[in-house]
Amino acid sequence: MEITEGIIKEVESGNRKIVLDLYHHSFNVLMSSAVRYKNNKEDQMEIVNNAFMKIVTNIDKYKPGTAYFSWIKTIVQREIIDDFRVADAIQSAASTQTISGNLTVTGTFTADGGVTGSQIGIQSAGTVVGTAKTLNFIGTGNTFLDNGDGTVDVSISGSGGGGLGTAINYSDGTASPFSYIDRFTQVSEDLLLNAENAGVSTSIIVSVSPNIEINSGIAVTVGAGKTMIIDVLQIGDL
């Protein structure tokens, strides 16, 4: 396989067939370096795959007509060196350690006392709105999805229709401007509404559903200082 300008452009554009062909073309050279320093197949494949990702990412730096295999040997050797730097940097029972390079943990990573220094970039509609080390999901129905590319999608229940009721989504999963509210809602377990779960001071407890049915044998207790309003939007007569 000759690595031409055309091949480079196809790789940059994400042509899966060409990228796969390039992987097969590069595999033996990458693996021959990996087996010299890693004893098990899993570690060898990790070196190969990490090196190949760097080859794809930096394919624009390769000059067609030059020795392609020599170029990728340099990349895989640097990957091996980086891997050993991390492994050698971890010292058992050391109170403080500084690790330069990438750290990959296979299995469970436990940190007594927490992990400091890492922050989550928060964006809204592509605009950075701040950073945080912890995201707290308040309420039910709020979920997040790890996209696997370093980003996380957060879904807030009730975001459609101005935040009332349950959101109705488009076919692609994004929220439409509409939501729905059930006319009848059942309470299926005992519920005590007090300062622990319904506001620390006098508060108004509301339901947008016009009809609340409490199942037989179930008790809903409104604590001191609380006021309950059913059908707060007064939609029961619609």
Secondary structure as a PSIPRED ss2 file (coil, helix, strand):
# PSIPRED VFORMAT (PSIPRED V4.0)

   1 M C   1.000  0.000  0.000
   2 E C   1.000  0.000  0.000
   3 I C   1.000  0.000  0.000
   4 T C   1.000  0.000  0.000
   5 E H   0.000  1.000  0.000
   6 G H   0.000  1.000  0.000
   7 I H   0.000  1.000  0.000
   8 I H   0.000  1.000  0.000
   9 K H   0.000  1.000  0.000
  10 E H   0.000  1.000  0.000
  11 V H   0.000  1.000  0.000
  12 E H   0.000  1.000  0.000
  13 S C   1.000  0.000  0.000
  14 G C   1.000  0.000  0.000
  15 N C   1.000  0.000  0.000
  16 R H   0.000  1.000  0.000
  17 K H   0.000  1.000  0.000
  18 I H   0.000  1.000  0.000
  19 V H   0.000  1.000  0.000
  20 L H   0.000  1.000  0.000
  21 D H   0.000  1.000  0.000
  22 L H   0.000  1.000  0.000
  23 Y H   0.000  1.000  0.000
  24 H H   0.000  1.000  0.000
  25 H H   0.000  1.000  0.000
  26 S H   0.000  1.000  0.000
  27 F H   0.000  1.000  0.000
  28 N H   0.000  1.000  0.000
  29 V H   0.000  1.000  0.000
  30 L H   0.000  1.000  0.000
  31 M H   0.000  1.000  0.000
  32 S H   0.000  1.000  0.000
  33 S H   0.000  1.000  0.000
  34 A H   0.000  1.000  0.000
  35 V H   0.000  1.000  0.000
  36 R H   0.000  1.000  0.000
  37 Y H   0.000  1.000  0.000
  38 K C   1.000  0.000  0.000
  39 N C   1.000  0.000  0.000
  40 N C   1.000  0.000  0.000
  41 K H   0.000  1.000  0.000
  42 E H   0.000  1.000  0.000
  43 D H   0.000  1.000  0.000
  44 Q H   0.000  1.000  0.000
  45 M H   0.000  1.000  0.000
  46 E H   0.000  1.000  0.000
  47 I H   0.000  1.000  0.000
  48 V H   0.000  1.000  0.000
  49 N H   0.000  1.000  0.000
  50 N H   0.000  1.000  0.000
  51 A H   0.000  1.000  0.000
  52 F H   0.000  1.000  0.000
  53 M H   0.000  1.000  0.000
  54 K H   0.000  1.000  0.000
  55 I H   0.000  1.000  0.000
  56 V H   0.000  1.000  0.000
  57 T H   0.000  1.000  0.000
  58 N C   1.000  0.000  0.000
  59 I H   0.000  1.000  0.000
  60 D H   0.000  1.000  0.000
  61 K H   0.000  1.000  0.000
  62 Y C   1.000  0.000  0.000
  63 K C   1.000  0.000  0.000
  64 P C   1.000  0.000  0.000
  65 G C   1.000  0.000  0.000
  66 T C   1.000  0.000  0.000
  67 A C   1.000  0.000  0.000
  68 Y H   0.000  1.000  0.000
  69 F H   0.000  1.000  0.000
  70 S H   0.000  1.000  0.000
  71 W H   0.000  1.000  0.000
  72 I H   0.000  1.000  0.000
  73 K H   0.000  1.000  0.000
  74 T H   0.000  1.000  0.000
  75 I H   0.000  1.000  0.000
  76 V H   0.000  1.000  0.000
  77 Q H   0.000  1.000  0.000
  78 R H   0.000  1.000  0.000
  79 E H   0.000  1.000  0.000
  80 I H   0.000  1.000  0.000
  81 I H   0.000  1.000  0.000
  82 D H   0.000  1.000  0.000
  83 D H   0.000  1.000  0.000
  84 F H   0.000  1.000  0.000
  85 R H   0.000  1.000  0.000
  86 V H   0.000  1.000  0.000
  87 A H   0.000  1.000  0.000
  88 D H   0.000  1.000  0.000
  89 A H   0.000  1.000  0.000
  90 I C   1.000  0.000  0.000
  91 Q C   1.000  0.000  0.000
  92 S C   1.000  0.000  0.000
  93 A C   1.000  0.000  0.000
  94 A C   1.000  0.000  0.000
  95 S C   1.000  0.000  0.000
  96 T C   1.000  0.000  0.000
  97 Q C   1.000  0.000  0.000
  98 T C   1.000  0.000  0.000
  99 I C   1.000  0.000  0.000
 100 S C   1.000  0.000  0.000
 101 G C   1.000  0.000  0.000
 102 N C   1.000  0.000  0.000
 103 L C   1.000  0.000  0.000
 104 T C   1.000  0.000  0.000
 105 V C   1.000  0.000  0.000
 106 T C   1.000  0.000  0.000
 107 G C   1.000  0.000  0.000
 108 T C   1.000  0.000  0.000
 109 F C   1.000  0.000  0.000
 110 T C   1.000  0.000  0.000
 111 A C   1.000  0.000  0.000
 112 D C   1.000  0.000  0.000
 113 G C   1.000  0.000  0.000
 114 G C   1.000  0.000  0.000
 115 V C   1.000  0.000  0.000
 116 T C   1.000  0.000  0.000
 117 G C   1.000  0.000  0.000
 118 S C   1.000  0.000  0.000
 119 Q C   1.000  0.000  0.000
 120 I E   0.000  0.000  1.000
 121 G E   0.000  0.000  1.000
 122 I E   0.000  0.000  1.000
 123 Q E   0.000  0.000  1.000
 124 S E   0.000  0.000  1.000
 125 A C   1.000  0.000  0.000
 126 G C   1.000  0.000  0.000
 127 T E   0.000  0.000  1.000
 128 V E   0.000  0.000  1.000
 129 V E   0.000  0.000  1.000
 130 G E   0.000  0.000  1.000
 131 T E   0.000  0.000  1.000
 132 A E   0.000  0.000  1.000
 133 K C   1.000  0.000  0.000
 134 T C   1.000  0.000  0.000
 135 L C   1.000  0.000  0.000
 136 N C   1.000  0.000  0.000
 137 F C   1.000  0.000  0.000
 138 I C   1.000  0.000  0.000
 139 G C   1.000  0.000  0.000
 140 T C   1.000  0.000  0.000
 141 G C   1.000  0.000  0.000
 142 N C   1.000  0.000  0.000
 143 T E   0.000  0.000  1.000
 144 F E   0.000  0.000  1.000
 145 L E   0.000  0.000  1.000
 146 D E   0.000  0.000  1.000
 147 N C   1.000  0.000  0.000
 148 G C   1.000  0.000  0.000
 149 D C   1.000  0.000  0.000
 150 G C   1.000  0.000  0.000
 151 T C   1.000  0.000  0.000
 152 V E   0.000  0.000  1.000
 153 D E   0.000  0.000  1.000
 154 V E   0.000  0.000  1.000
 155 S E   0.000  0.000  1.000
 156 I C   1.000  0.000  0.000
 157 S C   1.000  0.000  0.000
 158 G C   1.000  0.000  0.000
 159 S C   1.000  0.000  0.000
 160 G H   0.000  1.000  0.000
 161 G H   0.000  1.000  0.000
 162 G H   0.000  1.000  0.000
 163 G H   0.000  1.000  0.000
 164 L C   1.000  0.000  0.000
 165 G C   1.000  0.000  0.000
 166 T E   0.000  0.000  1.000
 167 A E   0.000  0.000  1.000
 168 I E   0.000  0.000  1.000
 169 N E   0.000  0.000  1.000
 170 Y C   1.000  0.000  0.000
 171 S C   1.000  0.000  0.000
 172 D C   1.000  0.000  0.000
 173 G C   1.000  0.000  0.000
 174 T C   1.000  0.000  0.000
 175 A E   0.000  0.000  1.000
 176 S E   0.000  0.000  1.000
 177 P E   0.000  0.000  1.000
 178 F E   0.000  0.000  1.000
 179 S E   0.000  0.000  1.000
 180 Y E   0.000  0.000  1.000
 181 I C   1.000  0.000  0.000
 182 D C   1.000  0.000  0.000
 183 R C   1.000  0.000  0.000
 184 F E   0.000  0.000  1.000
 185 T E   0.000  0.000  1.000
 186 Q E   0.000  0.000  1.000
 187 V E   0.000  0.000  1.000
 188 S C   1.000  0.000  0.000
 189 E C   1.000  0.000  0.000
 190 D C   1.000  0.000  0.000
 191 L E   0.000  0.000  1.000
 192 L E   0.000  0.000  1.000
 193 L E   0.000  0.000  1.000
 194 N C   1.000  0.000  0.000
 195 A C   1.000  0.000  0.000
 196 E C   1.000  0.000  0.000
 197 N C   1.000  0.000  0.000
 198 A C   1.000  0.000  0.000
 199 G C   1.000  0.000  0.000
 200 V C   1.000  0.000  0.000
 201 S C   1.000  0.000  0.000
 202 T C   1.000  0.000  0.000
 203 S E   0.000  0.000  1.000
 204 I E   0.000  0.000  1.000
 205 I E   0.000  0.000  1.000
 206 V E   0.000  0.000  1.000
 207 S E   0.000  0.000  1.000
 208 V C   1.000  0.000  0.000
 209 S C   1.000  0.000  0.000
 210 P C   1.000  0.000  0.000
 211 N E   0.000  0.000  1.000
 212 I E   0.000  0.000  1.000
 213 E E   0.000  0.000  1.000
 214 I E   0.000  0.000  1.000
 215 N C   1.000  0.000  0.000
 216 S C   1.000  0.000  0.000
 217 G C   1.000  0.000  0.000
 218 I C   1.000  0.000  0.000
 219 A C   1.000  0.000  0.000
 220 V E   0.000  0.000  1.000
 221 T E   0.000  0.000  1.000
 222 V E   0.000  0.000  1.000
 223 G C   1.000  0.000  0.000
 224 A C   1.000  0.000  0.000
 225 G C   1.000  0.000  0.000
 226 K E   0.000  0.000  1.000
 227 T E   0.000  0.000  1.000
 228 M E   0.000  0.000  1.000
 229 I E   0.000  0.000  1.000
 230 I E   0.000  0.000  1.000
 231 D C   1.000  0.000  0.000
 232 V C   1.000  0.000  0.000
 233 L C   1.000  0.000  0.000
 234 Q C   1.000  0.000  0.000
 235 I C   1.000  0.000  0.000
 236 G C   1.000  0.000  0.000
 237 D C   1.000  0.000  0.000
 238 L C   1.000  0.000  0.000
